[in-house]
């Protein structure tokens, strides 16, 4: 049993930090005979108790990948004593919320519960661990959801795997499948397969439990030991092996998407160029981690760091720019990632290389080091702003083998770092000739490239509409430059006739008149439908429909003009996101049980 007391935070704590962070935090840890490590942290007068159970769950065996995916989706949906609804009702009675999250190497069960409900929450957790039930209906539902989700890896994932494979050699993290199971394997599983995996993988050996609560740590340890004593088994062996190399082998990797790359990727940066570098990193537990961390922050750790100012703000080459340390059981590496417009990967890579070389050769200025130090110190406080975040951070420390008060001591280590030490860390780890530089370019799309604001607008030619043609639709007065252009129709139309639809070529004298584009719509009007080369002045507008789609095929969606070489793909960013908005990042897989809602 180990007892640790964190140091009290210094005076002058920013007002955003909650009062509980200003006092000492007492922790008590113990290793149970089953192999489960339990850490109890005292949060006086806390209205909620937070529990985090971290179970090794790396996808290192291809034969288990399908069952691992389904088990993570179905865990917590039933036990031998309760159905999904019964578990949700019990959670509501306790004032609790249960969820599961899967990472590259762990299955994490999270519970937030009202303080008086802590014993009941531990009982419910033990019930799900000891007496699981995977009902056929729940398994079938998870299989249907998995079948509907994209199975192919997104370009960013494929690029990272390629860079890791080049830098570190063959590894589960760099395999082409990445542990993703074939759909046929997934849909062929039955509940007994999940029960067999549960018996092997969901075990206390190698797992850790963190409880942050208002109860005294001694009482929490005793309570957790009693409730979870029957849980046994493990270790499962589902842990990531170390990389074959301690540092990556430098070089260049190029990926290119073949054919139309306009959709179906399941990635927020679909249709954009990607650049990803993998360089040597310093593990968190290493005494030299603090100088390396500050060098990484100066390079690209926050919005005004060197990479963001050069690649995004000055040159406008990328929308998403980041640099950070990635670390897990396999090893650690510095990863730089940028996303920009198609065709720009080579220039982005050149600018990243230049920023790395400048920082490695010249080092940072004292002002840059002080700015990075202030950012790191503030971020560590912000990361623990809530008890839920604090519990998750403690669970990460325990799983990584760090002391629970590591973060408090880290602030002191950051304060002691000198600019000379940061320059030495940059010279040792950030030299571009020590990194893997991987680039990705999407394939061609069907959209016409860069039409420009002054491109002539092809107009649909109206057949002889006659005196009974429908009237045009007028645009509202003072609509502004971004309002949609009015739809023009032939003159001599009835004032209340419905708006006509576009007719196919040679539709005959009785076909409704097609929609004509307004002349000279200006630079903000949508791009019209393209016409065939040398089609003649009276050729109808080209429809992007299926071949022989008939006269009722829908017209294609127009793309915004004046996209420029650095504009985002039309589907990649939300409306009015601005040219420098970062691409959204997909959230981790999560399965919640909130109150009485099944």
C-alpha positions as CSV (number, residue, x, y, z in Angstrom):
1,X,0.0,0.0,0.0
2,X,1.4,3.4,-1.0
3,X,0.4,6.8,0.3
4,X,1.1,10.0,-1.5
5,X,0.1,13.6,-0.8
6,X,0.2,16.1,-3.6
7,X,1.7,19.5,-3.0
8,X,-0.7,22.4,-2.6
9,X,-1.0,24.7,-5.6
10,X,0.8,28.0,-5.2
11,X,-1.0,31.2,-4.5
12,X,-2.4,33.3,-7.4
13,X,-4.4,30.4,-8.9
14,X,-6.4,31.6,-11.9
15,X,-10.1,32.1,-11.2
16,X,-11.0,29.4,-13.8
17,X,-9.5,26.7,-11.5
18,X,-12.2,25.3,-9.2
19,X,-11.7,25.6,-5.4
20,X,-11.0,21.9,-4.9
21,X,-7.8,22.2,-6.9
22,X,-6.3,24.7,-4.4
23,X,-6.0,22.2,-1.5
24,X,-3.9,19.1,-1.1
25,X,-5.0,15.9,-2.7
26,X,-4.4,12.7,-0.7
27,X,-4.1,9.5,-2.6
28,X,-3.8,5.9,-1.4
29,X,-3.0,2.9,-3.7
30,X,-2.9,-0.9,-3.3
31,X,-2.4,-3.9,-5.5
32,X,-5.2,-6.5,-4.8
33,X,-4.4,-10.2,-4.8
34,X,-6.2,-10.5,-8.1
35,X,-3.7,-8.3,-9.9
36,X,-5.9,-5.2,-9.9
37,X,-4.2,-2.0,-8.9
38,X,-6.6,0.4,-7.1
39,X,-5.9,4.1,-6.5
40,X,-8.2,6.1,-4.2
41,X,-8.0,9.9,-4.4
42,X,-9.6,12.1,-1.7
43,X,-11.8,15.0,-3.0
44,X,-13.3,16.5,0.2
45,X,-17.0,17.4,0.0
46,X,-17.2,16.3,-3.7
47,X,-20.9,15.8,-4.7
48,X,-19.9,13.2,-7.3
49,X,-17.6,10.2,-7.2
50,X,-15.6,9.4,-10.4
51,X,-14.5,5.8,-11.3
52,X,-12.1,4.9,-14.2
53,X,-11.4,1.2,-14.9
54,X,-8.6,0.7,-17.5
55,X,-8.3,-2.7,-19.0
56,X,-5.5,-3.8,-21.5
57,X,-7.3,-4.2,-24.8
58,X,-4.8,-3.8,-27.7
59,X,-5.7,-5.3,-31.0
60,X,-2.6,-7.4,-31.4
61,X,-4.3,-10.6,-32.6
62,X,-6.2,-10.4,-35.9
63,X,-8.4,-13.4,-35.0
64,X,-9.8,-11.5,-32.1
65,X,-10.3,-8.1,-33.8
66,X,-14.0,-8.7,-34.7
67,X,-14.9,-10.0,-31.2
68,X,-13.1,-7.1,-29.6
69,X,-15.0,-4.5,-31.6
70,X,-18.4,-6.1,-30.8
71,X,-17.6,-6.7,-27.1
72,X,-16.6,-3.0,-26.6
73,X,-20.0,-2.0,-28.2
74,X,-22.1,-4.4,-26.1
75,X,-20.3,-4.4,-22.7
76,X,-22.7,-2.8,-20.2
77,X,-25.9,-3.7,-22.1
78,X,-26.8,-6.6,-20.0
79,X,-25.9,-9.0,-17.2
80,X,-27.3,-12.3,-15.9
81,X,-29.5,-10.3,-13.5
82,X,-30.6,-7.3,-15.6
83,X,-31.4,-6.3,-19.2
84,X,-30.3,-3.1,-20.8
85,X,-33.3,-1.4,-19.4
86,X,-32.7,-2.8,-15.9
87,X,-29.1,-1.6,-15.9
88,X,-30.3,1.9,-17.0
89,X,-33.0,1.9,-14.3
90,X,-30.4,1.0,-11.6
91,X,-28.0,3.6,-12.9
92,X,-30.8,6.2,-12.7
93,X,-31.6,5.1,-9.1
94,X,-28.0,5.7,-8.1
95,X,-27.7,9.0,-10.0
96,X,-25.0,7.4,-12.2
97,X,-23.8,7.5,-15.7
98,X,-21.8,4.6,-17.3
99,X,-19.8,4.7,-20.5
100,X,-17.1,2.8,-22.4
101,X,-14.2,4.1,-24.5
102,X,-11.8,2.2,-26.6
103,X,-8.2,3.5,-27.3
104,X,-5.3,1.9,-29.2
105,X,-4.4,-0.1,-26.2
106,X,-7.2,0.0,-23.5
107,X,-10.8,-0.5,-22.8
108,X,-11.9,2.2,-20.3
109,X,-15.1,1.9,-18.3
110,X,-16.1,5.3,-16.7
111,X,-18.7,5.8,-14.0
112,X,-19.9,9.2,-12.6
113,X,-22.2,8.8,-9.6
114,X,-23.7,10.9,-6.8
115,X,-21.4,10.5,-3.7
116,X,-24.0,8.4,-1.7
117,X,-24.3,6.0,-4.6
118,X,-20.6,5.0,-4.7
119,X,-21.2,1.5,-3.0
120,X,-24.1,0.8,-5.4
121,X,-22.0,1.9,-8.4
122,X,-19.2,-0.5,-7.4
123,X,-21.8,-3.3,-7.1
124,X,-23.2,-2.5,-10.6
125,X,-19.7,-2.5,-12.0
126,X,-18.9,-5.8,-10.4
127,X,-22.1,-7.2,-11.8
128,X,-21.1,-6.2,-15.4
129,X,-17.6,-7.6,-15.0
130,X,-18.5,-10.9,-13.2
131,X,-21.9,-11.8,-14.6
132,X,-22.0,-10.4,-18.2
133,X,-24.7,-11.3,-20.7
134,X,-24.6,-10.5,-24.4
135,X,-28.1,-10.9,-25.7
136,X,-28.7,-11.8,-29.3
137,X,-30.7,-8.7,-30.0
138,X,-27.9,-6.4,-28.6
139,X,-25.2,-8.3,-30.6
140,X,-27.3,-8.1,-33.8
141,X,-27.9,-4.3,-33.3
142,X,-24.1,-3.8,-32.8
143,X,-23.5,-5.8,-36.0
144,X,-25.9,-3.7,-38.0
145,X,-24.3,-0.5,-36.8
146,X,-20.9,-1.8,-37.6
147,X,-22.1,-2.8,-41.1
148,X,-23.4,0.7,-41.7
149,X,-20.2,2.4,-40.6
150,X,-17.3,2.9,-43.1
151,X,-14.8,0.0,-42.8
152,X,-12.1,1.5,-44.9
153,X,-9.5,3.5,-43.0
154,X,-9.5,7.3,-43.5
155,X,-6.6,8.9,-45.4
156,X,-5.1,10.3,-42.2
157,X,-5.1,6.9,-40.5
158,X,-3.5,5.2,-43.6
159,X,-0.8,7.9,-43.7
160,X,0.1,7.5,-40.1
161,X,0.3,3.7,-40.5
162,X,2.6,4.1,-43.5
163,X,4.8,6.6,-41.6
164,X,5.0,4.3,-38.6
165,X,5.8,1.3,-40.7
166,X,8.6,3.1,-42.4
167,X,10.0,4.5,-39.2
168,X,9.6,1.7,-36.7
169,X,9.1,-1.4,-38.8
170,X,6.2,-4.0,-38.7
171,X,3.9,-3.5,-35.7
172,X,0.2,-3.8,-34.9
173,X,-0.1,0.0,-35.0
174,X,1.4,0.2,-38.5
175,X,-0.3,-2.8,-40.1
176,X,-2.6,-2.1,-43.0
177,X,-5.6,-3.5,-41.2
178,X,-4.7,-1.7,-37.9
179,X,-6.7,-4.3,-36.1
180,X,-9.9,-3.6,-38.1
181,X,-11.9,-6.8,-38.6
182,X,-13.4,-7.8,-41.9
183,X,-17.1,-7.3,-42.0
184,X,-17.7,-10.9,-42.7
185,X,-15.9,-11.9,-39.5
186,X,-17.9,-9.3,-37.6
187,X,-21.4,-10.4,-38.7
188,X,-20.6,-14.1,-38.2
189,X,-20.1,-13.8,-34.4
190,X,-22.6,-15.1,-31.8
191,X,-23.0,-14.1,-28.1
192,X,-20.9,-17.1,-27.0
193,X,-17.9,-15.7,-28.9
194,X,-18.2,-12.5,-26.9
195,X,-18.5,-14.4,-23.6
196,X,-15.3,-16.3,-24.4
197,X,-13.4,-13.1,-25.1
198,X,-14.8,-11.5,-22.0
199,X,-13.4,-14.4,-19.9
200,X,-10.0,-13.8,-21.4
201,X,-9.8,-10.0,-21.9
202,X,-12.0,-8.4,-19.2
203,X,-9.8,-9.5,-16.3
204,X,-8.2,-7.7,-13.3
205,X,-4.6,-8.9,-14.1
206,X,-2.8,-5.8,-15.5
207,X,-5.9,-3.5,-15.0
208,X,-6.2,-0.5,-12.8
209,X,-9.0,1.3,-11.1
210,X,-9.1,5.0,-10.0
211,X,-11.7,6.3,-7.6
212,X,-11.9,10.0,-6.9
213,X,-14.5,10.6,-4.1
214,X,-15.2,12.5,-0.9
215,X,-14.8,9.3,1.2
216,X,-11.5,8.7,2.9
217,X,-9.1,6.8,0.7
218,X,-8.8,4.0,3.3
219,X,-12.5,3.4,3.2
220,X,-12.6,3.5,-0.6
221,X,-9.8,0.9,-0.9
222,X,-11.6,-1.4,1.5
223,X,-14.9,-1.0,-0.3
224,X,-13.4,-1.6,-3.8
225,X,-11.5,-4.6,-2.5
226,X,-14.7,-6.2,-1.1
227,X,-16.9,-5.5,-4.1
228,X,-14.3,-6.6,-6.7
229,X,-12.6,-9.5,-4.8
230,X,-14.5,-12.2,-6.8
231,X,-13.3,-10.8,-10.1
232,X,-10.3,-12.8,-11.2
233,X,-8.2,-13.8,-14.2
234,X,-5.5,-12.5,-16.4
235,X,-3.3,-11.0,-17.5
236,X,-4.8,-11.2,-21.0
237,X,-1.7,-10.5,-23.0
238,X,-3.5,-7.9,-25.1
239,X,-0.8,-5.3,-24.7
240,X,1.1,-3.4,-27.4
241,X,4.6,-4.7,-28.0
242,X,7.5,-2.3,-28.2
243,X,8.6,-0.9,-31.5
244,X,11.5,-2.8,-33.1
245,X,13.4,0.5,-33.2
246,X,13.7,3.0,-30.4
247,X,13.9,6.0,-32.8
248,X,12.3,6.1,-36.3
249,X,14.3,5.5,-39.5
250,X,14.2,8.8,-41.5
251,X,12.9,8.9,-45.0
252,X,10.0,10.0,-47.3
253,X,6.7,8.3,-47.8
254,X,4.2,9.2,-50.5
255,X,0.5,8.1,-50.8
256,X,-1.8,9.0,-53.6
257,X,-5.5,8.3,-53.9
258,X,-6.4,6.7,-57.2
259,X,-9.5,7.9,-59.0
260,X,-12.3,10.1,-57.7
261,X,-11.6,11.0,-54.1
262,X,-14.7,13.1,-53.4
263,X,-16.4,11.1,-50.7
264,X,-16.8,7.9,-48.9
265,X,-13.7,8.2,-46.8
266,X,-15.3,8.9,-43.4
267,X,-12.7,11.6,-42.7
268,X,-13.1,15.3,-42.0
269,X,-10.2,16.1,-44.3
270,X,-11.5,14.1,-47.3
271,X,-10.2,15.6,-50.5
272,X,-7.4,17.6,-49.0
273,X,-3.6,17.1,-49.0
274,X,-2.1,15.7,-45.8
275,X,1.4,15.9,-44.4
276,X,2.5,13.9,-41.4
277,X,6.0,13.6,-39.9
278,X,7.2,11.1,-37.3
279,X,10.3,12.0,-35.4
280,X,12.1,10.9,-32.2
281,X,10.3,11.7,-29.0
282,X,11.2,11.8,-25.3
283,X,9.0,9.6,-23.0
284,X,7.0,11.3,-20.3
285,X,8.9,9.6,-17.5
286,X,12.3,10.6,-18.9
287,X,14.1,13.4,-16.9
288,X,14.8,15.2,-20.2
289,X,11.1,15.3,-21.1
290,X,10.4,18.8,-19.8
291,X,13.0,20.6,-22.2
292,X,11.8,18.5,-25.1
293,X,8.1,19.4,-24.3
294,X,8.9,23.1,-24.4
295,X,10.8,22.7,-27.7
296,X,7.7,20.8,-29.1
297,X,5.4,23.6,-27.9
298,X,7.6,26.3,-29.6
299,X,7.5,24.3,-32.8
300,X,3.7,23.7,-33.0
301,X,2.1,23.1,-29.7
302,X,-0.4,26.0,-29.7
303,X,-2.1,28.5,-32.0
304,X,0.7,31.0,-32.3
305,X,3.6,28.5,-32.5
306,X,6.1,28.6,-35.3
307,X,4.4,26.1,-37.6
308,X,1.0,27.7,-37.3
309,X,2.3,31.2,-38.0
310,X,4.4,30.1,-41.0
311,X,2.3,27.4,-42.7
312,X,-1.2,28.6,-41.9
313,X,-1.1,32.3,-41.1
314,X,1.6,33.7,-43.4
315,X,1.4,31.3,-46.4
316,X,-2.2,30.0,-46.1
317,X,-1.1,26.5,-47.1
318,X,-2.9,24.5,-44.4
319,X,-6.0,24.7,-42.2
320,X,-5.1,22.2,-39.6
321,X,-1.6,22.4,-38.1
322,X,-0.4,20.5,-35.0
323,X,2.6,19.0,-33.4
324,X,2.6,16.8,-30.3
325,X,4.1,13.8,-28.5
326,X,2.3,10.5,-29.1
327,X,3.1,7.9,-26.5
328,X,1.8,4.4,-25.7
329,X,3.1,1.0,-24.8
330,X,4.8,0.7,-28.2
331,X,7.0,3.8,-27.7
332,X,6.9,7.5,-28.2
333,X,7.3,9.8,-31.2
334,X,6.9,13.5,-32.2
335,X,4.1,13.8,-34.7
336,X,3.5,16.8,-36.9
337,X,0.2,16.8,-38.9
338,X,-1.1,19.4,-41.5
339,X,-4.0,19.4,-43.8
340,X,-4.3,21.7,-46.8
341,X,-5.8,22.0,-50.3
342,X,-5.1,19.4,-53.0
343,X,-1.7,19.7,-54.6
344,X,-0.1,21.5,-51.7
345,X,1.5,18.6,-49.8
346,X,4.9,19.1,-51.3
347,X,5.1,22.7,-50.3
348,X,3.7,22.1,-46.9
349,X,6.3,19.4,-46.3
350,X,9.1,21.8,-47.4
351,X,7.9,24.5,-45.0
352,X,7.7,21.9,-42.1
353,X,11.3,20.8,-42.9
354,X,12.4,24.5,-42.9
355,X,10.8,25.2,-39.5
356,X,12.4,22.0,-38.1
357,X,15.8,23.0,-39.4
358,X,15.6,26.6,-38.2
359,X,14.6,25.5,-34.7
360,X,17.2,22.7,-34.5
361,X,20.1,24.9,-35.7
362,X,19.3,28.3,-34.2
363,X,17.2,27.3,-31.1
364,X,14.3,29.3,-29.7
365,X,14.4,32.8,-28.3
366,X,14.0,33.4,-24.6
367,X,10.6,34.9,-25.3
368,X,9.4,31.8,-27.1
369,X,10.6,29.6,-24.2
370,X,8.8,31.8,-21.7
371,X,5.6,31.8,-23.7
372,X,5.7,28.0,-24.1
373,X,6.4,27.6,-20.4
374,X,3.4,29.7,-19.5
375,X,1.2,27.8,-21.9
376,X,2.3,24.4,-20.5
377,X,1.7,25.5,-16.9
378,X,-1.7,27.0,-17.7
379,X,-2.7,24.0,-19.8
380,X,-1.9,21.5,-17.0
381,X,-4.3,23.4,-14.7
382,X,-6.9,23.7,-17.4
383,X,-6.7,20.0,-18.1
384,X,-7.7,19.3,-14.5
385,X,-10.5,21.9,-14.3
386,X,-13.2,19.3,-13.4
387,X,-13.1,16.2,-11.3
388,X,-14.0,14.1,-14.2
389,X,-10.9,15.3,-16.1
390,X,-8.8,14.9,-13.0
391,X,-10.0,11.3,-12.6
392,X,-9.2,10.5,-16.2
393,X,-5.7,12.1,-15.9
394,X,-5.0,10.0,-12.8
395,X,-6.1,6.9,-14.6
396,X,-3.7,7.7,-17.4
397,X,-0.8,8.3,-14.9
398,X,-1.5,4.9,-13.2
399,X,-1.8,3.0,-16.5
400,X,1.5,4.5,-17.6
401,X,3.3,3.7,-14.4
402,X,3.6,7.3,-13.2
403,X,3.0,8.6,-9.7
404,X,-0.4,10.2,-9.1
405,X,1.3,13.5,-8.1
406,X,3.4,13.6,-11.3
407,X,1.7,16.6,-12.7
408,X,2.2,18.7,-9.7
409,X,6.0,18.0,-9.8
410,X,6.0,18.6,-13.6
411,X,5.1,22.2,-13.2
412,X,8.1,22.7,-11.0
413,X,10.3,20.9,-13.6
414,X,9.0,23.2,-16.3
415,X,9.9,26.2,-14.3
416,X,13.5,25.0,-13.9
417,X,14.2,24.5,-17.6
418,X,16.5,27.1,-19.2
419,X,16.4,28.3,-22.8
420,X,19.8,26.6,-23.4
421,X,18.3,23.2,-22.4
422,X,15.4,23.8,-24.8
423,X,17.8,24.6,-27.6
424,X,19.8,21.4,-26.8
425,X,16.6,19.3,-26.9
426,X,15.6,20.9,-30.2
427,X,19.0,20.2,-31.8
428,X,19.0,16.6,-30.6
429,X,15.4,15.7,-31.5
430,X,14.0,18.1,-34.1
431,X,16.5,17.9,-36.9
432,X,14.6,17.2,-40.1
433,X,17.1,14.5,-41.2
434,X,15.9,12.4,-38.2
435,X,12.2,12.4,-39.2
436,X,9.9,10.4,-41.5
437,X,8.0,12.9,-43.8
438,X,4.8,11.3,-45.2
439,X,2.6,13.1,-47.8
440,X,-0.8,12.2,-49.2
441,X,-2.5,13.7,-52.2
442,X,-6.2,12.9,-53.1
443,X,-7.2,11.8,-56.5
444,X,-8.9,13.9,-59.1
445,X,-12.5,15.0,-58.6
446,X,-15.3,15.6,-61.1
447,X,-15.6,19.3,-60.3
448,X,-14.1,21.8,-62.8
449,X,-10.9,23.2,-61.4
450,X,-10.8,26.9,-60.3
451,X,-13.4,28.5,-62.5
452,X,-12.5,32.0,-61.3
453,X,-14.8,35.0,-60.8
454,X,-14.9,36.2,-64.4
455,X,-15.5,32.8,-66.2
456,X,-18.4,33.1,-68.6
457,X,-21.6,31.7,-67.4
458,X,-23.1,29.1,-69.7
459,X,-26.8,29.8,-70.2
460,X,-29.5,27.2,-71.0
461,X,-31.2,28.1,-74.3
462,X,-34.9,28.4,-74.0
463,X,-37.0,26.8,-76.7
464,X,-39.9,28.8,-78.1
465,X,-41.9,28.9,-74.9
466,X,-44.9,30.6,-76.3
467,X,-47.3,33.0,-74.7
468,X,-48.2,30.7,-71.9
469,X,-44.8,30.2,-70.3
470,X,-44.6,30.5,-66.5
471,X,-43.5,33.7,-64.9
472,X,-40.0,34.2,-63.5
473,X,-39.3,34.1,-59.8
474,X,-38.1,37.5,-58.5
475,X,-35.3,37.9,-56.0
476,X,-36.0,39.8,-52.8
477,X,-35.0,43.5,-52.9
478,X,-31.6,44.4,-51.4
479,X,-30.7,40.7,-51.1
480,X,-26.9,41.5,-50.9
481,X,-24.0,40.0,-52.8
482,X,-24.3,36.5,-51.3
483,X,-28.0,36.0,-52.0
484,X,-28.9,33.3,-54.5
485,X,-29.4,34.6,-58.0
486,X,-33.0,34.8,-59.3
487,X,-34.1,32.1,-61.7
488,X,-34.8,33.6,-65.1
489,X,-37.7,32.4,-67.3
490,X,-38.8,33.5,-70.8
491,X,-40.7,36.7,-71.1
492,X,-44.5,37.0,-71.7
493,X,-45.1,34.5,-68.9
494,X,-48.2,34.2,-66.7
495,X,-47.7,36.0,-63.4
496,X,-48.7,33.1,-61.2
497,X,-47.5,30.1,-63.2
498,X,-45.4,27.5,-61.4
499,X,-41.6,27.6,-62.0
500,X,-40.6,25.3,-64.8
501,X,-38.1,22.4,-64.6
502,X,-35.3,21.9,-67.0
503,X,-36.2,19.8,-70.0
504,X,-33.9,17.3,-71.7
505,X,-32.6,18.0,-75.2
506,X,-35.1,17.5,-77.9
507,X,-37.9,17.1,-75.5
508,X,-40.5,18.2,-78.0
509,X,-42.7,21.3,-78.3
510,X,-44.8,20.6,-75.2
511,X,-41.9,20.0,-72.7
512,X,-41.6,22.6,-69.9
513,X,-39.0,25.2,-70.4
514,X,-35.6,24.7,-68.7
515,X,-34.2,27.0,-66.1
516,X,-32.0,29.7,-67.4
517,X,-29.0,31.0,-65.5
518,X,-28.9,34.8,-64.8
519,X,-26.4,36.7,-66.9
520,X,-23.3,38.0,-65.1
521,X,-24.0,36.7,-61.6
522,X,-20.9,38.1,-60.0
523,X,-18.0,36.5,-58.1
524,X,-20.2,35.0,-55.4
525,X,-22.8,33.2,-57.5
526,X,-22.7,29.4,-57.6
527,X,-20.9,27.8,-60.5
528,X,-23.3,26.9,-63.2
529,X,-23.4,23.5,-64.9
530,X,-20.6,23.0,-67.3
531,X,-21.2,22.8,-71.1
532,X,-19.6,20.4,-73.4
533,X,-16.7,21.8,-75.5
534,X,-17.7,23.0,-78.9
535,X,-21.3,22.2,-78.2
536,X,-22.5,25.3,-80.0
537,X,-24.4,28.3,-78.8
538,X,-27.7,26.5,-78.5
539,X,-26.6,23.3,-76.6
540,X,-28.5,22.6,-73.4
541,X,-26.7,22.6,-70.1
542,X,-24.9,19.4,-69.2
543,X,-26.5,17.4,-66.5
544,X,-24.2,15.4,-64.1
545,X,-26.7,12.6,-64.0
546,X,-26.3,8.9,-64.6
547,X,-25.9,7.9,-68.3
548,X,-29.3,7.7,-69.9
549,X,-30.8,9.1,-66.7
550,X,-33.7,10.5,-68.6
551,X,-35.3,13.9,-68.4
552,X,-36.0,13.7,-64.7
553,X,-32.4,13.1,-63.5
554,X,-31.5,15.5,-60.7
555,X,-29.1,18.3,-61.5
556,X,-25.7,18.3,-59.8
557,X,-24.9,20.4,-56.8
558,X,-22.9,23.5,-57.7
559,X,-19.5,24.1,-56.2
560,X,-18.4,27.5,-54.9
561,X,-16.3,29.4,-57.5
562,X,-13.0,31.1,-56.8
563,X,-11.9,28.1,-54.7
564,X,-8.2,28.9,-55.2
565,X,-5.4,26.5,-54.7
566,X,-5.7,26.5,-50.9
567,X,-9.4,26.3,-50.4
568,X,-10.9,23.4,-48.5
569,X,-12.8,20.6,-50.3
570,X,-16.5,21.5,-50.5
571,X,-17.6,18.8,-48.1
572,X,-14.7,19.2,-45.6
573,X,-15.7,22.3,-43.7
574,X,-18.9,23.7,-42.2
575,X,-20.5,26.7,-43.9
576,X,-18.8,30.0,-43.0
577,X,-16.0,28.2,-41.3
578,X,-13.4,30.6,-42.7
579,X,-10.3,29.8,-44.6
580,X,-8.3,28.9,-41.5
581,X,-10.8,26.8,-39.6
582,X,-9.3,23.5,-38.5
583,X,-10.8,20.3,-39.9
584,X,-13.0,18.6,-37.3
585,X,-11.6,15.5,-35.6
586,X,-13.6,12.4,-35.2
587,X,-14.5,11.6,-31.7
588,X,-13.4,8.3,-30.0
589,X,-15.7,5.4,-29.9
590,X,-18.0,5.8,-26.9
591,X,-21.0,3.9,-25.7
592,X,-23.1,5.5,-23.0
593,X,-25.7,4.5,-20.5
594,X,-27.1,7.7,-19.1
595,X,-29.7,7.5,-16.4
596,X,-32.9,5.7,-17.4
597,X,-32.4,6.1,-21.1
598,X,-31.4,2.8,-22.6
